[in-house]
Amino acid sequence: MNFERGIDPKHSIGIGKRALIDEWFKEWAPDAEYKVDANLNIEIKGSLDLENTNITSLPDNLSVEGDLYLRNSQITSLPDNLNVEGWLNLRNSQITSLPDNLSVGGSLDLENTPITSLPDNLSVEGYLDLSNTPITSLPDNLSVEGWLDLSNTPITSLPENLNVGGWLDLRNTQITSLPDNLSVGGHLDLENTQITSLPDNLSVRGAIYKDF
């Protein structure tokens, strides 16, 4: 039918997907200012607040110029190519994993979520809060420009070449040793851990809090 009318079927499909995007915003973010380009990439001006909602998914190819608030939501996963220029708050949500190509320009808050792993080569320009999660390991080449909170987690080791720009909180973890070339730009808290010695090449700019 579309061919008879001289309409490209791909164009018709695009119109259908655009309608679904508009319906999503109408239901979940009616006050959001957004635009959709010809490739169905979505750009939101400012922040997007979806805290305390029953939302379980977000549209694909979403870019948020400000912060994205998903605290206390039912979200379980994030779409590919998600770009958040500000703070991504997932605290107390049902998130279990993050996409490999996630980009976060601010801080990433995952406190008290069921997350068990992070994507390789994740870079967080602000702080990364993983406290009170079941996470047991971190990816290689993780870069955190702010502080990193791993308190009250079952994590047992840290990756080589871990660089933390702020303080590193390892209180009440199962950590037993630190990598030789660990660099911490702030304080290092090792209280109530199994660590009994520190590596010779450890670099900590702030204070070290320990029980030994």
C-alpha positions in Angstrom: 0.0 0.0 0.0 2.8 2.4 0.8 4.4 1.7 -2.6 1.2 2.5 -4.4 1.1 5.8 -2.6 4.7 6.5 -3.4 5.8 6.4 0.2 9.1 4.8 1.2 8.3 1.9 3.6 11.4 2.9 5.7 9.9 6.4 6.1 6.6 4.9 7.2 8.4 2.7 9.8 10.2 5.8 11.0 6.9 7.7 11.5 5.6 4.7 13.5 8.6 4.7 15.8 8.5 8.5 16.2 4.8 8.1 17.3 5.9 5.5 20.0 8.6 7.9 21.2 6.0 10.7 21.6 3.7 8.4 23.4 6.5 7.5 25.8 7.1 11.1 26.7 3.4 11.8 27.0 3.1 9.0 29.6 6.4 9.4 31.5 7.8 12.9 31.0 5.0 15.2 29.7 7.0 18.3 30.7 10.3 17.3 29.1 11.7 19.4 26.3 13.1 17.0 23.7 13.8 16.7 20.0 14.1 13.7 17.7 16.3 13.7 14.6 15.8 11.8 11.3 17.7 8.8 12.7 15.4 8.7 15.8 18.1 9.9 18.1 16.5 11.6 21.1 18.0 14.7 22.8 16.5 16.0 26.0 17.2 19.6 27.0 17.9 19.9 30.7 17.3 17.0 33.2 14.9 14.1 33.2 13.2 13.2 36.5 11.7 9.7 36.7 12.3 9.1 40.4 9.7 7.1 42.4 8.0 5.8 39.2 7.1 2.3 37.9 9.1 2.8 34.8 11.0 -0.3 33.6 12.7 0.9 30.4 13.9 4.0 28.5 13.9 4.8 24.7 16.9 3.8 22.6 19.5 6.4 21.5 18.7 8.7 24.4 20.9 11.7 25.3 20.2 13.8 28.3 22.0 17.2 28.5 21.4 17.4 32.3 20.9 14.8 35.0 18.9 11.6 34.8 17.0 10.7 38.0 15.9 7.1 38.3 16.1 6.7 42.1 13.5 4.4 43.6 12.2 3.3 40.2 11.5 -0.1 38.8 14.1 0.2 36.0 16.0 -3.0 35.4 18.2 -2.1 32.4 19.4 0.9 30.4 19.3 1.3 26.6 22.4 1.1 24.3 24.0 4.5 23.4 22.6 6.2 26.5 24.5 9.5 27.1 24.0 11.4 30.3 26.0 14.6 30.5 25.3 15.2 34.2 24.5 12.9 37.1 22.9 9.5 36.7 21.1 8.5 39.9 19.9 4.9 40.1 19.9 4.6 43.9 17.4 2.1 45.2 16.4 1.0 41.7 16.1 -2.5 40.3 19.0 -2.0 37.9 21.1 -5.2 37.4 23.6 -4.2 34.7 24.8 -1.3 32.6 25.3 -1.1 28.8 28.8 -1.3 27.5 28.7 2.1 25.7 27.2 4.0 28.6 28.5 7.6 28.9 28.2 9.5 32.1 29.6 13.1 32.3 28.9 13.5 36.0 28.4 11.1 38.9 26.9 7.6 38.9 25.0 6.5 42.0 24.2 2.8 42.2 23.8 2.6 46.0 21.5 -0.2 47.3 20.8 -1.7 43.8 21.2 -5.4 42.8 23.9 -4.5 40.3 26.6 -7.3 40.1 29.0 -6.0 37.4 30.1 -2.9 35.5 31.0 -2.6 31.8 34.7 -2.7 30.8 36.5 0.7 30.3 33.8 2.6 32.2 34.7 6.2 32.9 32.9 8.3 35.5 33.8 12.0 35.6 32.2 12.5 39.0 31.8 10.0 41.9 30.8 6.3 41.7 28.7 5.0 44.6 28.4 1.2 44.8 27.8 0.9 48.5 25.4 -1.7 49.7 25.4 -3.6 46.4 26.3 -7.3 45.7 29.1 -6.4 43.4 32.2 -8.6 43.7 34.6 -7.1 41.2 35.4 -4.1 39.1 36.4 -3.9 35.4 39.9 -3.3 34.3 40.8 0.2 33.3 38.0 1.7 35.5 38.5 5.5 35.8 36.7 7.5 38.5 37.6 11.2 38.8 35.6 11.7 42.0 35.3 9.4 45.0 34.6 5.6 44.9 32.4 4.1 47.6 32.5 0.3 47.9 31.5 0.1 51.5 29.3 -2.8 52.6 29.9 -4.9 49.5 31.3 -8.4 49.1 34.1 -7.2 46.8 37.3 -9.1 47.3 39.9 -7.4 45.1 40.5 -4.3 43.0 41.8 -4.2 39.4 45.3 -3.2 38.4 45.7 0.4 37.3 42.7 1.6 39.2 42.8 5.4 39.5 40.5 7.2 41.9 40.6 10.9 41.9 38.9 11.4 45.3 38.6 9.2 48.4 38.2 5.4 48.3 35.9 3.8 50.8 36.4 0.1 51.4 34.9 -0.2 54.9 33.1 -3.4 55.7 34.2 -5.3 52.6 35.8 -8.7 52.0 38.9 -7.0 50.4 42.1 -8.8 51.3 44.8 -6.9 49.4 45.4 -3.8 47.3 47.0 -3.6 43.8 50.6 -2.5 43.8 50.0 0.7 41.7 46.7 1.9 43.2 46.4 5.7 43.1 44.0 7.5 45.4 43.6 11.3 45.2 41.8 11.6 48.6 41.5 9.5 51.8 41.6 5.7 51.9 39.3 4.0 54.3 40.2 0.3 55.1 38.3 0.0 58.4 36.8 -3.4 59.2 38.5 -5.2 56.3 40.9 -8.2 56.1 43.8 -6.1 54.8 46.9 -6.3 57.0 49.5 -4.6 54.9 49.9 -2.0 52.2 51.8 -2.2 48.9 55.0 -0.3 48.6 53.9 1.7 45.5 50.5 2.7 47.0 49.8 6.4 46.3 47.3 8.1 48.7 47.1 11.9 48.9 44.9 12.0 51.9 44.7 10.0 55.2 44.6 6.2 55.5 42.1 4.8 58.0 42.9 1.3 59.0 42.6 -1.2 61.9 46.1 -2.6 61.8 
